[in-house]
Amino acid sequence: MSKNTHSPFRFKQFSIGQSEGVFKVGTDACLLAVLSPISGAKRILDVGTGTGLIALMLAQRCHDAAIVAIDINPKAADLAQENFNSSPWRDGLSAMHVELKSFASSNPGGFDHIVCNPPFFKDSLINQKTTTAQARHEVDLSLTELVSSARRLLSHNGKFTFILPYQRRQEIEAELMAQSLHILKRIDIKPFANAESNRVIYTVSKTMSTLSAEPLIIYDDQNQFTPTILTLFKPYYLRL
């Protein structure tokens, strides 16, 4: 989004990571975690959890939910579980090393809400480091596979929230239509008020509803978080 997309961060009530509990996180992951409408969800799935950041933020928001976090990278799944074990919500969190398609086959209709910050960079130069490539490119998970697996995993009234580059919106919406998933909400994200949108967050469901669309601006003209973003992030950041 801009050169300042990472900030010191910790969760309320406990510190996580290295360097006196402070670690660097991406704005996109935080946006997904705070904007996913998880109210009332009893079982939540975080696809491609990495360090477990999004799952932990969701646990802070929804204490009663059982949250499963999966990752194709065994080291990432182990690290996420370590972070979960260090949190106040350890009893409701679990991490698994598993491929999404296989997991979806074994858990049809098992989740009230699914979140995913998926690989962004389709058809671009692939990073030569395998783990980085998996995290940033559609190496092991295509958009079609993600959407079809999410549909299988959703309960009847379940919701799926994910973030992707704004320029892929036509491709995304065509795939959602092909998979009979309906857009409940779309958030167009701009780095600055006078800039073009560069990210989009979708919340979709098997059931049809009226589409809600709204913009969200991250930074003001001083390159600082806008009041809206400050309000969203304040419960989680060490300082803003």
Secondary structure, 3 states (H helix, E strand, C coil): CCCCCEEEECECCECCCCCCCCEEEEHHHHHHHHHCCCCCCCEEEEECCCCCHHHHHHHHHCCCCEEEEEECCHHHHHHHHHHHHCCCCHHHEEEEECCHHHHHHHCCCCEEEEEECCCCCCCCCCCCCHHHHHHHCCCCCCHHHHHHHHHHHEEEEEEEEEEEEHHHHHHHHHHHHHCCCEEEEEEEEECCCCCCCCEEEEEEECCCCCCEEEEEECECCCCCECHHHHHHHCCCCCCC
